[in-house]
């Protein structure tokens, strides 16, 4: 137990948050809309912080095509509209600036 306490002191109050995204994989028909919800789990008693969505290819989200609803309170919804064959290989992840979620994406039917 003493060793664990020493390791915790070394971290010096850095907290690793847990980011959960649902669903992890979506199958969609061309022209439809897909949604991914990112939720930040924090230490009990702490309020959820800001979370952000980004593309894993480091390109900006495209306005009108990829939209994020809400970034406060530890939740953010990513909406990808009019999915198609030219952008089905794009993947996304959610971050709080410290931790990153698993990579998520969609597959066309």
Phi, psi and omega in degrees: 000321180297322178296320178297317179297322177295318179295321178297319178296326178297325180295331175058056174069018174278125183249129176267120179270160179251123179253126180244133178240133176228141343286166180279327180219139182234140171253127186222153175275147177305140179089353180267179181247139175241153182225143175229132179253127176254130178233134181260121175265127181242176176298141180308131179096347178263146178282150177293142180268195179277141174233150184226147174260146174211159175276144181283348176273008177068011175276153177292151171298142183270117179302137181085341180250313179236113184235148178245131177248121178072130174229352180265164177075014175079016179222142175210132180256125175261127178243124177247116185264151172050057182296147183208177186292338181279344182231015182285347178271001179285137176237162187227159169213159182251145179218154172248012182092346179241308182247153176242149177280176169294156176284137179232160178192190180226156179240137179278143177275000000 
